[in-house]
Every structure is written in structure tokens, then in C-alpha cells.
Amino acid sequence: KPKGDGNLQTVSLKLPNMTWGGCARSVKNALNGVNGVVQIETNPTDNSCVFKAPSGLNVEKTLNEIAEAGNKHIQGWELSGK
């Protein structure tokens, strides 16, 4: 489960389909479209993405919706980290 930090939770992901800078930009653009998501950091070298989201946001549902909408770089996501 993502950790809560006040009204924000920190979410750490592994994105196996994010393999280069263009993929990372696509992921950032998709997450920027989610209301309240901030501090998005992507690293295509180790397929990681960390961001802060409102604690009330259903992260799993949101990521699935982005993937189902056709963002292939988010497809196959999994939560990682602490």
C-alpha cells in the first residue's frame, strides 16, 4: 500500500514498458492529467516512477484506466517500494 503523507501519498511504480526518454515523457504527461498528482519522477533506466497523489485517490483504478485508454507505457504497471 502506498504511504500516506498528510493529504498526499507517495506512490512508487515499476513500469516494464517505459524503456526510454520518450516513454518517460508519455508517462509524465498521462500522470499530469490526473487531478492532484504532483512531483512525478520517472527513470527509464530502471523502469521506475515515483509521484505524490491525493490520499483519497484510488491509484490502482487510475493507473488501470490510463493503461486501458491506450498508454502502453503504463500497461503492466506494478506497485513497488516501501
GUKE-282584 format. One line per field, with one value per residue (C-alpha): residue number from 0; x, y, z. Coordinates in steps of 0.05 Angstrom, whole numbers, always signed. Layout:
<torbas>
pos <- (NUM, ...)
xx <- (X, ...)
yy <- (Y, ...)
zz <- (Z, ...)
</torbas>
This chain:
<torbas>
pos <- (0, 1, 2, 3, 4, 5, 6, 7, 8, 9, 10, 11, 12, 13, 14, 15, 16, 17, 18, 19, 20, 21, 22, 23, 24, 25, 26, 27, 28, 29, 30, 31, 32, 33, 34, 35, 36, 37, 38, 39, 40, 41, 42, 43, 44, 45, 46, 47, 48, 49, 50, 51, 52, 53, 54, 55, 56, 57, 58, 59, 60, 61, 62, 63, 64, 65, 66, 67, 68, 69, 70, 71, 72, 73, 74, 75, 76, 77, 78, 79, 80, 81)
xx <- (+0, +25, +47, +6, +40, -12, -61, -13, +11, +77, +68, +127, +117, +154, +135, +166, +144, +178, +246, +270, +260, +201, +164, +180, +151, +88, +81, +92, +41, -11, +0, -1, -71, -93, -121, -76, -16, +49, +125, +127, +196, +210, +272, +271, +338, +307, +234, +214, +165, +151, +98, +54, -22, -80, -91, -163, -142, -152, -83, -95, -160, -129, -69, -114, -157, -95, -70, -138, -142, -82, -20, +24, +79, +36, +9, +38, +50, +62, +69, +139, +180, +163)
yy <- (+0, +70, +110, +170, +237, +286, +293, +262, +191, +173, +121, +80, +41, -6, +5, -50, -17, +50, +39, +106, +181, +186, +133, +172, +236, +198, +171, +241, +272, +219, +227, +303, +295, +264, +317, +327, +285, +323, +312, +260, +229, +177, +137, +95, +64, +22, +28, +66, +122, +158, +210, +241, +234, +256, +205, +195, +176, +104, +95, +25, +44, +107, +70, +16, +70, +103, +36, +16, +84, +61, +87, +26, +53, +46, -23, -77, -28, -54, -21, -24, +6, +13)
zz <- (+0, -15, +46, +67, +80, +105, +47, -2, -12, -45, -100, -127, -190, -235, -308, -351, -416, -400, -431, -457, -450, -497, -456, -393, -423, -442, -371, -341, -389, -371, -296, -302, -328, -262, -215, -154, -178, -166, -162, -217, -226, -279, -291, -355, -336, -281, -304, -242, -229, -164, -153, -100, -105, -61, -6, -29, -100, -119, -151, -177, -211, -241, -269, -298, -332, -362, -387, -415, -450, -491, -456, -469, -425, -363, -382, -338, -280, -211, -144, -115, -60, +14)
</torbas>
